[in-house]
Amino acid sequence: MDKFDAVIIGAGACGLMCAVQAGFVGKRILILEKNDKPGAKILISGGGRCNYTNLYSTEANFISENEHFCKSAFSQWTVEDTIQFFETYGIIGKEKTLGQLFPISNNAKDIVQVFENLCDEMGQEIICRAEVKSVLQLASGEFEISYEHQYKTKMITSPKVVIASGGLPIQKMGATDFGLKIAGQFGLRLTETAPALVPLTITGKDAEWYVQLSGNTVFCRVSNSKISFEENILFTHWGLSGPAILQISSYWKPGESIEIDLLPNDNVTELIQNEKQKSGKKILFNLLAELYTKKFADALGKFLSVDKNLASLTKEEVQKIDEQIHHFKVKPAGDKGYDKAEVMRGGVSTDELSSKTLEAKKISGLYFGGECVDVTGWLGGYNFQWAWASGFVIAQQL
């Protein structure tokens, strides 16, 4: 059997970048991939367009038990490195909202094709439909990897192993807890995992109000005690989604409330006072219908006297309007789980890994990168930047 300098488990963003970068420094790599093709999650990201990095990515855009852990990787592989790498192989980026960079072709297949072409040119081998069953460390220090391929169990030994098998989202894309199990097997601590960048659900007596607004979007500021995000929210028949909700979900825990400013770039009290000075004949509904869709303005009638004339509003009533518009409280019942989550929060504890190399401190030759590590980025290309950077960092050690 062929000898390889390392075996990478997982042909996602981290694993593919790691194999290519290892090839640049003369290392021969085998990638074992459970799915029937490499880059399965890349192909569906961004609606099949792949938001492959963010121009404004810094360590501040990541959640981790150790907020400084990713600094080293991002100093070794920067956003500029990502852009230059893809440009070298024909992927020109175009910026969309908030620094999000997409291929100008709008086709995620082009991203995956870069890696497939490079792996082919370098002789890096990718075996798809290969399900790894075990990873054991032998007395020699080498690793023995057992995997099933074409209904046969096969074995291979390698001096180094890279776990780049992703996190728990999305099961239909082949996601498993493999990386977490391997970490646990080797005695590495895990931080608590949970779905992140995930829609939030509303149940109980309030659910019907959200159902009637299903499909409506509103630009908002969504906050909790830790952070706030200004982007659209989307009302759905089961609760709330949209970019601002996905962002706050990574910082939300069951039982907590979130606050929504439904008019972040204006002051509803001032708008009412201005209208009062003009004539005051306008009713509250008409003012709200200028700010939102008529359907949303009507729905606010559950909380506000929308048919009242602005001139007749008392100070207390204006305060209530201000409270509802700028401090709308929501207590989600839960989230939509891993199948609807973009990424997993938590994972292999950063205390167990070298921030400079991503090698397990306790197990020489064992590396963890990408989503299975306790480094979780915001929505908008940040998690890809971590995947590329961690893949590059590990490749330098193989």
N, C-alpha and C positions, 0 to 999 in steps of 0.2 A: 504494500500500500504506500501511496505517496506520503512524504513527510512534509509537514507544514510547520511554520514558525509559531503559529497560533491558530486556534479555532475560535471563531466568533459565533455565538448563538443568537440568531436574530438578524434578518436582512432588512431592518427598518432604517431610519435616517442615521442613527448612531452607528449601527453595524456596517452599513454601506460606506459611510465616510471613513470609518476606521480601516476597513479593508483597502480602500483606495489610497489613503494616506500611508498605510503600512507598505503598500506597493511602491510608493514613491521613494521609500528608504530601503527598498530591496528585500522586503520580507514577503514570504509566500503564505497566503492565508486561505483557510477553508471557512466558508459561512454555511451554517446549517439553519435552514428556514422552514418553519412548520407549514406556512401557506404554500399555495401552488405557484406563487410568483413573488419576487422581491418587491419591497416598498409598498405593501398593501395599504398601510395607513397613509403614506404620502399621497397615494393615488386618490383617496377620498377627501383629503384635507382641503379646506377652503372651497367646498363644493366642486372638487375635482380641478381646482385652479392652483392650489398649493401656495399659501402665504409663507414663503420659505425663510424669511427673516424679518426683523423690524429695525428700521434705521436708527431708532432711539434706544435700543436695547442696552441696559446696564444691569448690574447685580440688584439694583433696587426694584426691578420688575419681577423678582423671583421670591417664592416662599420656600423657606427651609428652616429647620431647627437651628442651623448655623447660617445666618444671613450673609456671612462673608465667604462661605465655602466656594462659591462659583467664581469668585474674583480671579483666581489663578487660571482657571480654564479660559475665561474670557480675555485675559491678558495674552494668553498663548494663541488664541484663535478669535479674532475680532469680527465685528459685523463687516468691516471692510474686507477682511479675508474671505468671508462667505461670498460677498458680492463679486470680488475678483475671481474667486474659484469658478463660480458659475458662468461669469462672463467669458472666461478662458475657453469654456466648452459650449459657448453659443447661447447661454441663457441670459438675456437682458432683462433687468427688472424694471417694473413700473410701480411707483408709489401710489397707494390708495389711502384710505383713512388712517390718520394717526401713525404714519411711518410704516404701514404694512407694505411689504414688497412682494409682488407677484411676478411670475414670468410674463413677459409681454405677449406671449402666445396664449396665456390663460389656460395652459394645459399642464397638469401635474405629471403627465406621462413623460414630458420632456425632462423633468428633474430626474426621474428614475432612470431614464435612458442614458443620461450622463454617467451614472454609476455602473450600469450594465455594460456600457461600451468600455469604460476604463478597466473594469474587472476582467473583461474579456481580453483586452489588449495586454494586461499585466499577467494574465494567467492565474488570477485569483478565482478560486472555484466556489461557486454557489450551488448548493444542493437543496432544491425545494422539496416540499412534502417530506421533510426529514424531521421527525418528532424526537427530540432528545429525551431520553428516559432517565439517564443518570450522569452525574459528573463526580468522579472520585479522584482523590489525590493518592498516588502510589507512594511507596516508601522512597522511591527515587526522587520524588518531588514533582514528577510529571503528572499530568492529568489523564485519566481514562474516561472517554466520553462514549456512552452507549446511546445509539439512536435507531429508530425504525425508519426504513426507507424501502418502498416497493415490497411491503409485506415481509421484509427480512430485518432481523436485528443485526446491526453492524457496530463495530468498535473501532475507535481510533485513539491514539495517544498523542499528546501535545504538551510542550513545555509551558504553554500559556493558554489561558482561556478568558474570553471576554464575554460577559453576560450583557447582551444588548437586546433582551427579549421584550422590552416594553413593560407597560403596566396592565392594569385590569380592564380599562376600556379598549376596544369594544369587542365583545365575545365573538360576534359574527365575523370579525376580522382576524380571528385566531388568538385573541388576547387571553392570557392565562396568568396565574400567579407564579409561573416558573422561576422568575428571577428572585422573588421573595423566598420561595422554598429553598433555592440553592444557597441564598444568604443565610437562612436559618440553619440549614444543614451544616454549614461551616462555622456556626456559632456567632454570626454577625447580628448585631442588634437591628431591629426594624423600628422606624417611627410609625405611628398610627396612620393607616391609609384610609382614604375616602375619595369619592368622586369629586372632581374639580372642573371648573368651567362647565357647569351643568345647570339645566333649567330647574326652577324651584316650584314646588306644588302647593296649592291652596286647597284645603278641604273644609268641611263644616258649613255653617250658615252663610259664610262669605263667598263660597265657591261659585254660586250662581251669578254673582256680580261679575266675576272674571270671565265666566262662560259667555255672557252676553257681549263682552268686549273682544272676544276671540278674533285675532287678526289685526287688531288696532295697534299701532306703534306710537310711542310718545318719547320725545327727547327729554331726558331726566338727569338728575344727579342722584345716584343711589349710594347710601352711606350705611356704615355701621360704626361701632366704637373705634375701629382700627383704620378705616380707609374710605375713600369715596371715589366713584367713577361717573363721568359724564358721557353718556352715550344713549342710544335708543333702548327702550324696553319694549317687549312684545307681549301683549296679553294673549293667553291661549285658553283652551277649554279646560285645562287642568291647572293653570296658574300663570307663571311669569317666565319669560325667556328674553332673548335679545342680548346684545353685547354687554350692556351695563349689568344685567342680572347674572350672566355667565361670569363676569369679572368678580362681582361681589361674592358669588357662591364659593369661590376658593378660600374666602375669609370667613364664611358663615358656618356656624355649628348648630345642630338641632336644638330647638328651644329658644334660639335668639330671634330678635326682631330686626328688621331693617327699616330704614327711613328713606322715603322717596320725595325729592323735590320735583314736582311736576312742571315747574316753570323756573329752571335754574338761571336763566339769563334775563329775568325780569322780576318785578316786584308787584304782586297782584294788588296789594293795598294801595300802592301808588297809582296803578292803572285805574282802580275804582275812584280814587280821589280826583284824578284827572277828568274822568268821565262825569263825575258829579259837577265839576266846575264848568263843563261845557253845557250841560242841560240836565243831566241826571235822569232823563226819560228812558234811557236804555235799560232793559232788564238784564239781570245777571246772566241768564242763559245766552243771550246774544253776545255778551262780552266773552264768555267762555267758548262760544262757537267760533269766535275770531282767533282764539288761541289754540283750539284743538278741533278735531272733527266734531260734527254735530252729534254723532253717536256717543262720543266720549263726554261731551258737554251734558248731554241728556243723562248719561249714567251717573254723573256727579250729583244729579238730583237726589240720589239716595242719601247723600250727606249734607247737601246744601239746598236752601230755598231758591232754586234757580229761576223761579218765575217772579221773584221780587224785583221791583224797580230799584235801581242803584241809589237813587236819591233818598229812598226810604230806609236804607240799611242803617242799623244802629252801629255804634262802635263795637259792641260785643259781636254782632253778626259779621262785621268785617274781620274781626280777629279770628272768628271761626273759619271764615273763608281762607284767610292767610294760613291758618294751621293746617287745613285740609290740602291746600295746594302746595305749600312749601315743606310740610312735615307729615306727609301721608305715611302712616305706619302700617307695616305688613309683618305678620308673623307666619312664615312659611311652615307648612306641616312637614315637609321633607324635600327631597330632591328626586330627580328622575332616574338616578342610579347610573351605574357604569356604562350601560348600553347607550345612554344619551350624553354621557360626559365626554368632553374633549380629551381630558387627561386624568391621571391619578395624582392625588396629593399624598405626600409621605413616601415611604419606601425604605430602601437600605439607608441606615443612618450615616450621615456624613462623618460622624465620629469614627466610623469603622474604615474610612477610606482616606488615602492621601489626597489632599486637594491639588497637589502638583501633578500626580500621575494617575489618580483614580484606582490605584491598586489597593486591595484589601490589606490593611496593616498586619493582620494576623496570618494571612495566607499568601505567601509569595507566588506570583504568577497568575493570580486571580483578579480580574478587573470588572468593574461595574460602570456602565455608562447609560446615558439617556434617561428614559422615563422611570425606570425601576429605582433610580436614586432619589433621595429626598431633596429634590430641586424641582420646583414647579413654577412655570412661567405664566405670565398673563396671557390673555387672548390676543392674537395679532402677530404671530410669527416668532414669539419669544421662545417657545418650547423647541422649535426647530433649531434656533440658534444654539440652545443648550445641547441638542443632539449632535449638531455638527462639531461644536467645540469639544464636547466630551469624547467624541469619536477620534478627533485629531489628537487630543492629549494622550489617549491610550495608545494610539498608533506609534507614537514616538518611543514607547517603551517595549514594543514587541520585537 
